[in-house]
Amino acid sequence: MELVLVNNQLTGSLPQDVGLRLPNLILFGIGVNQFWGPIPASLSNASRMEYLGLSDNNFSGEVPFDLGRKMKNLFYLNLGVNNLGSEDASDLSFIDSLTNCSNLQTFDFAANGFGGVLPTSIANLSSLLNFLAAGRNQLVGSIPTGIFNFINLDTLGLEGNLFSGVIPFEIGKLKNLQVLVFSGNKLLGPIPTSIGNLTQIFVLRLDENNFNGTIPSSIENILGLQILDLSYNFLTGPIPQTVGLFYSLTFMYLSYNSFMGTLPLGIEKLNNLQELDVSENKLSRHIPITLGNCLKLEGLFLEGNMFQGSIPLTFRSLRGIESLDLSRNNLSGQIPEDLAALVFLKNLNLSFNNLAGEVPLKGVFGNWSKISIVGNKGLCGGIPEMRLPACPKSIKKGNRLGFKIIVPIACIIPCLSLVLLLVVFLRKREQKNKSLTLPVIGDDFLKVALPERVMEIVDPCMLLEEVTEAEKDTQNERIRQAKIKECLVSLMRIGIACSEESPSKRMNVKDMVIGLMTIKEVFLGVGIHGRRQMRM
C-alpha cells in the first residue's frame, strides 16, 4: 500500500493509530506540508514499510524509540527539517531500533532540535547506508569513528552542530564519498592527510571550524572537486600551487584564514571557476594577470590582503563578472578604463588602496551605489556624487607622458648593460693582447660630472618630452626629477667602475648585473607624479 501526499499545503496532526489502521503501508510520503504534532508511535507497527518520508513539516516531540524495530525492509527514512527533539541526550535513542533495518540506505534527520552525542549504535546501521545527514542540530562530542565503516557512503553531512575534536584519520576509508560537509562546528587540529584518499569528492566543506596547519598536499588527488570551502579557520602556509589541477572547480572559498605568499599562477587553468574568495588573509605580491583567463568568474573577492602593484589589465576579459572586491590592499597605479566596459559588474569595491589618477565615468563608475573608492587619496574626477577633486591636466595626460618617460629608461638600462659587458670583455682581451687598442669611456669626464652635472651629459631626447610649467612647480615633479637623476648617477657610476683599467678595482659582472637590476626596480617603483609604487 502506498500513500503519497508530498508538496502540498496540508495541515493538522496525524491520527495516533495510523500504523494500526494501515499496517500494510509500504510507501508513506507526506513531506513538504504543514503537518504538526508528534510522530505517531503506531507507525512502528507498519512492518512492511520501505519508504518513510516525513521531512519539511512541523512535527515536534520525540521520535518513537522503537520506530524501526519491525521495519526490516526500510531503505529510506527522512525526518529532516522539522522541530523534533528537545536538545536532550536521549533524543537519538530511536537510532538503536534502526539497527534492525538491514536495507537502510538513506537516513536524514537534519535541521531539527536533536541534542546529545551521536550514539555508538549508529555504527551498527546497515552496511548499505549511502546517505547520512545529521546537520543543523545541537549534537556535541566527537565524530564517532564507527561512521567511517560505511564504505558505501556517498554523502555525509554533520554541519551546523557543536562537534569538537579532530577529524578521525579513518575518514580516508570512505572512498566512495562524493559530498562531505562538516562546516559550522568546533572541529580543530590539522586537516588529516587521509582526506586525499577521497578521490570521488566533488563537494568538500570544512568552513567555520578551528582547523589549523596547512592544506595537506594530498588534496591534489581529488581532481573532481567542484566546491571547496575552507573559509573561517586558522589555516596557514601557502595556497598549494597544484590548485590548477582542479579543472572542474566552480567555487573556491578560502577567506578568513592566515594564508601567505602569492595566488598560484596555475589558477588560470580553472576554466569553470565562478567564484573565488581569498579575502582576509595575508596574501601578498602582485595579483596574477592569469586571473583574466578565468572567463566564467562572476565573483572575485581579494579584499583584506597585502596585494601590491596595479590592477591587472587582463580583468577586462572577465565579461561575466558581477562582484569585484579589491579593497584594503596596497594596490597602486590608475583604475583601468576597461573596467567600465564590464556590463554585468554590479558591485565594485576598490577602497583603501593607493590608487591614483582619474576615475572613469562610464559603466559601473556611473552609479555611486555600486562602487566604493574611499581611502584612495590620489584619485580625482569621477561623477559628482563621488565628491573628488577635479583632475589637473597633468594627471589626465599621465598615461601619455608616463609612457614616454618609462619606455626610454627601461630600454636604456638593458642597452647600457650590453655596453658595459662589452667593455669588460674588451678589457680582459686587452690584458692578453697588448697590441689591441680599446676606445674607452671618458672616465675622467664622467667622474667630474658626477653627481651634480650628470644631466648635462645625457641627451634629453632619450629621456622625456618637455614638461609643463604646472608640472615643474609641483612637489611631485621635483620628486620625480630627483629619482630620475638618482638612477642616472647610479648608471654612470657603474659604467666608471666597469671601465677601470686595474682589474682589482674593476666591478665584476655579477655585481654589475645586480646594480643594474636595482636601478631598474627603483625607477619603475616611481610613479609619473612621484607616487611610489608598492613593489616587492
Helices and strands as residue ranges (DSSP letters): E 2-4, E 11-12, H 18-21, E 27-29, E 34-37, G 41-45, E 51-53, E 58-61, E 76-78, E 83-84, H 95-98, E 106-108, E 115-117, G 120-124, E 131-133, E 138-140, G 145-149, E 155-157, E 164-165, G 169-173, E 179-181, E 186-190, G 193-197, E 203-205, E 210-213, G 217-221, E 227-229, E 234-238, G 241-245, E 251-253, E 258-261, G 265-269, E 275-277, E 282-286, G 289-293, E 299-301, E 306-309, G 313-317, E 323-325, E 330-333, G 337-341, E 347-349, E 354-359, G 363-366, G 368-370, E 371-372, E 378-381, G 384-386, H 393-396, H 398-432, H 443-449, G 454-457, G 460-462, H 469-472, H 475-498, H 509-524
